[in-house]
Amino acid sequence: MPTATIVSDVYPSRVQGVASILPRHDPVVYGSGSGPLGAGQLQSYEERGFLQVGDVLAEDEVNAIVDDLVAFTSRPEVRADERTIVEPASDEVRSVFEVHRINETIGRLATDERIAGVARQILGSEVYVHQSRVNFKPAFKGKEFAWHSDFETWHAEDGMPRMRALSISVSLTHNFTYNGPLMLIPGSHRSFVTCVGQTPEDNYKQSLKRQDLGSPDPASMVKLLEDAGGEIAECTGGPGGITVFDCNTMHGSNSNISPIPRSNVFIVYNSVDNALVEPFAAPTRRPEFIAARDFTPVGRRTAK
């Protein structure tokens, strides 16, 4: 058995009895070369920790993805798969993980240069898919996602060494202020909020349905919001738009009690130069469908 790579932990979390806020030690934008984004967009992303771009996918492309996912998630074998997460209080599908590997349509989307090219440009390297999922927020009963930094979990439970990853959310439906859109705190990506508590065995089985461990403490959230001038950005917009956000940007969403469902595909890209090591604050690795350890760079596909 090969010896595990030992990497210094510059973002210690879940190891102390009190929470703290640490400075970021990594760049936000690693690349400055050519890509889908302009200089102004890169600057905005660097400053705010996220960026919205509308109409990346055409209406017919979105409709084809939605039709395929409706059929896909209705299959009994998909609903029974461990990669499928249902709402805590109902049998409604909440998320399907590793969807780019088990669904050809999303697999093609993950290699689309309009999507993956953004990740390469920002991260300044080839990238691989660390995680993918389709998230559903059913009408009337779609539950909230607690405030969190993805990096805190990916670092503590997956062994992601540094902040050189990002998420791209592709909207499949309209995202309104009232149907539980993604919310982010501008500038929060520059501060790392440590969390309190030890990671239990197989924590993912509970956290994918409702996240408690790994959520920031109230005092830290107040400080982040003060630093952001009191701003919480709601990512609204039509189908086909994308939201790109840094791995450490604090985000969450409210419940959807409206009659309008919300659906998004999330694709997480990590730099091939930031490959996972052993977890920094968990007894074992999470499953591959949540945290991939195949670091093969995604291909390059131009949409037709």
C-alpha positions in Angstrom: 0.0 0.0 0.0 1.5 3.4 -1.0 2.4 5.9 1.7 -0.2 8.7 2.0 1.0 12.1 1.0 1.5 14.4 4.0 0.3 18.0 3.4 0.5 20.8 5.9 -3.0 21.9 7.2 -3.2 25.7 6.7 -6.9 25.7 7.3 -7.5 23.7 10.5 -11.1 23.1 11.4 -13.1 20.8 13.7 -10.0 20.6 15.9 -10.7 23.3 18.5 -13.4 24.0 21.0 -14.2 27.5 19.7 -14.7 28.8 16.2 -12.4 31.4 14.6 -12.0 33.3 11.4 -8.7 32.7 9.5 -7.4 34.6 6.5 -7.3 33.1 3.1 -3.8 32.0 2.0 -4.6 31.2 -1.6 -5.3 33.3 -4.7 -8.9 33.6 -6.0 -8.2 33.8 -9.7 -5.2 31.7 -10.7 -5.3 32.3 -14.4 -5.4 35.3 -16.6 -5.4 33.7 -20.0 -8.0 33.4 -22.6 -11.4 31.8 -21.9 -15.1 32.5 -21.8 -14.8 35.4 -19.3 -13.7 38.9 -19.9 -11.4 40.9 -17.7 -14.2 42.7 -15.9 -15.9 39.5 -15.1 -12.7 38.0 -13.7 -12.2 41.1 -11.5 -15.8 40.9 -10.2 -15.4 37.2 -9.4 -12.1 37.9 -7.6 -13.6 40.7 -5.5 -17.0 39.2 -4.7 -16.3 35.5 -4.8 -19.0 34.7 -7.4 -20.2 35.7 -10.8 -23.5 35.3 -12.7 -23.7 35.0 -16.5 -27.0 34.8 -18.2 -28.1 32.8 -21.3 -25.1 30.5 -21.4 -27.3 27.7 -22.6 -30.1 28.2 -25.2 -33.7 27.4 -24.4 -33.8 24.3 -26.5 -30.6 23.0 -24.7 -32.2 23.5 -21.3 -35.5 21.9 -22.3 -33.6 18.8 -23.5 -31.7 18.6 -20.2 -34.9 19.0 -18.2 -36.8 16.4 -20.2 -33.9 13.9 -19.8 -33.6 14.4 -16.1 -37.3 14.0 -15.5 -37.2 10.6 -17.2 -33.9 9.8 -15.5 -34.9 10.5 -11.9 -38.3 8.7 -12.3 -36.5 5.4 -12.9 -36.8 3.0 -9.9 -33.1 2.0 -10.0 -32.1 5.7 -9.9 -34.4 6.5 -6.9 -33.0 3.4 -5.1 -29.4 4.3 -5.8 -27.3 5.6 -2.8 -26.3 8.6 -4.9 -30.0 9.8 -4.8 -30.9 11.8 -1.7 -34.6 12.4 -0.9 -36.1 15.2 1.2 -36.0 14.5 5.0 -39.8 14.7 5.4 -41.0 13.3 2.0 -40.1 11.0 -0.8 -39.2 13.8 -3.2 -35.8 13.7 -4.8 -33.5 16.4 -3.3 -30.3 15.6 -5.1 -28.6 13.1 -7.3 -24.8 12.9 -7.0 -22.2 11.9 -9.5 -24.8 12.7 -12.1 -22.2 13.5 -14.8 -21.1 9.8 -14.7 -24.5 8.2 -14.7 -26.3 10.5 -17.1 -24.9 11.1 -20.6 -26.6 14.5 -20.9 -24.9 15.9 -17.8 -21.7 14.2 -18.7 -21.6 16.2 -21.9 -22.5 19.3 -20.1 -19.5 18.9 -17.7 -17.1 18.9 -20.6 -18.8 21.8 -22.5 -16.2 24.6 -23.0 -18.8 27.2 -22.0 -18.8 25.6 -18.5 -15.5 23.8 -18.0 -13.6 26.5 -19.8 -14.7 29.0 -17.1 -13.2 26.7 -14.5 -9.9 26.3 -16.4 -9.6 30.1 -16.9 -10.2 30.9 -13.2 -8.2 28.1 -11.7 -5.3 28.5 -14.2 -4.9 24.8 -14.9 -6.5 21.6 -16.2 -9.5 20.6 -14.0 -11.3 17.5 -13.0 -14.9 17.0 -11.7 -14.6 16.7 -7.9 -18.4 16.4 -7.5 -21.5 16.8 -9.5 -25.2 16.8 -8.6 -28.6 17.9 -9.7 -30.5 19.7 -7.0 -34.3 19.9 -6.9 -36.3 22.2 -4.7 -39.9 20.9 -5.1 -42.8 23.4 -4.9 -44.2 23.9 -1.4 -41.8 21.5 0.4 -38.3 22.0 -0.9 -36.1 22.3 2.2 -33.4 24.8 2.9 -29.6 24.4 2.7 -27.8 25.7 5.8 -25.1 28.4 5.5 -21.8 26.8 4.7 -18.4 27.0 2.9 -18.0 24.0 0.7 -14.3 24.2 1.2 -14.6 23.6 4.9 -16.2 20.2 4.3 -14.1 19.3 1.3 -11.0 20.1 3.3 -12.0 18.4 6.5 -13.8 15.4 5.1 -12.3 14.9 1.7 -8.7 16.1 2.0 -8.8 19.0 -0.5 -5.5 20.8 0.4 -6.0 24.4 -0.8 -8.7 26.8 -2.1 -8.3 26.0 -5.8 -11.8 24.8 -6.7 -15.1 26.3 -7.7 -18.7 25.4 -8.3 -20.8 26.2 -11.4 -24.5 26.1 -11.0 -26.5 25.8 -14.2 -30.1 27.0 -13.9 -32.7 24.6 -15.3 -35.7 26.6 -14.1 -36.4 30.2 -13.2 -34.8 31.2 -9.9 -36.9 33.8 -8.1 -36.4 35.5 -4.8 -39.3 33.4 -3.4 -38.5 29.8 -4.5 -35.3 29.3 -2.5 -32.6 30.7 -4.7 -28.9 30.3 -4.0 -27.8 33.1 -1.5 -24.1 34.2 -1.1 -22.3 36.6 1.0 -20.0 38.8 -1.1 -16.4 38.8 -0.1 -16.8 35.9 2.4 -14.4 33.8 0.3 -11.5 35.8 1.7 -12.1 34.5 5.3 -12.1 30.9 6.4 -14.5 30.2 9.2 -13.4 27.2 11.3 -16.1 24.9 12.7 -16.5 23.2 16.0 -17.1 19.5 16.6 -15.5 16.2 15.6 -16.6 14.5 12.3 -18.3 11.2 13.1 -18.0 8.0 10.9 -20.1 8.2 7.8 -21.2 11.8 8.5 -22.2 12.2 4.9 -25.3 10.0 5.3 -26.8 12.6 7.6 -25.2 15.8 6.2 -26.5 15.3 2.7 -30.0 15.5 4.0 -29.4 18.2 6.6 -26.1 19.8 7.3 -25.3 20.6 11.0 -21.6 19.9 11.4 -19.7 22.1 9.1 -22.0 25.1 9.4 -20.6 28.4 10.7 -21.4 29.7 14.2 -23.7 32.7 14.5 -21.0 35.2 15.6 -18.9 34.4 12.5 -21.9 34.8 10.2 -22.6 38.2 11.7 -19.0 39.3 11.2 -19.0 38.1 7.5 -22.2 39.9 6.9 -20.8 43.1 8.5 -17.7 42.9 6.3 -20.1 42.5 3.3 -21.8 45.8 4.2 -25.0 43.8 5.1 -25.4 42.4 1.6 -26.7 38.9 0.9 -26.8 38.3 -2.8 -29.7 36.3 -4.2 -28.9 34.5 -7.4 -32.0 34.9 -9.5 -32.4 34.6 -13.2 -33.8 32.5 -16.0 -33.0 29.0 -17.2 -29.7 28.6 -19.0 -27.8 31.0 -16.8 -24.8 30.0 -14.7 -23.5 31.1 -11.3 -19.8 30.5 -10.7 -18.7 30.7 -7.1 -15.5 30.1 -5.2 -15.1 27.0 -3.0 -14.9 29.1 0.1 -17.8 31.6 -0.6 -20.3 31.3 2.2 -23.7 30.3 0.8 -27.0 28.7 1.5 -30.7 28.8 0.5 -34.1 29.2 2.0 -36.9 26.6 1.9 -39.2 26.8 -1.1 -42.8 27.3 0.0 -43.8 28.8 -3.3 -45.8 26.8 -6.0 -42.8 27.1 -8.3 -40.1 24.4 -8.2 -36.4 25.2 -8.7 -33.8 22.9 -10.3 -30.1 23.4 -10.9 -27.1 21.3 -11.9 -24.0 21.8 -9.9 -20.6 20.8 -11.2 -17.6 21.2 -8.9 -14.2 21.6 -10.7 -11.0 21.2 -8.8 -7.5 21.9 -10.2 -5.5 18.9 -11.1 -2.7 20.5 -9.1 -4.9 20.4 -6.0 -5.6 16.7 -5.9 -7.1 15.3 -2.7 -5.0 13.8 0.1 -6.3 12.1 3.2 -9.1 13.9 5.1 -7.8 16.6 7.5 -10.6 16.2 10.1 -12.5 13.0 9.5 -11.8 9.3 10.3 -12.3 8.0 6.8 -12.7 9.3 3.2 -16.2 10.0 1.9 -17.4 7.8 -1.0 -16.2 8.5 -4.5 -19.6 9.6 -5.7 -19.3 12.6 -3.3 -15.6 13.3 -3.6 -13.9 11.9 -6.7 -10.4 10.6 -6.5 -10.1 10.1 -10.3 -8.1 13.3 -11.1 -8.3 12.8 -14.9 -8.7 16.2 -16.6 -12.1 16.7 -18.2 -12.1 16.8 -22.0 -12.8 19.8 -24.1 -16.1 19.8 -26.0 -17.5 22.6 -28.1 -21.3 22.8 -28.1 -22.9 22.3 -31.5 
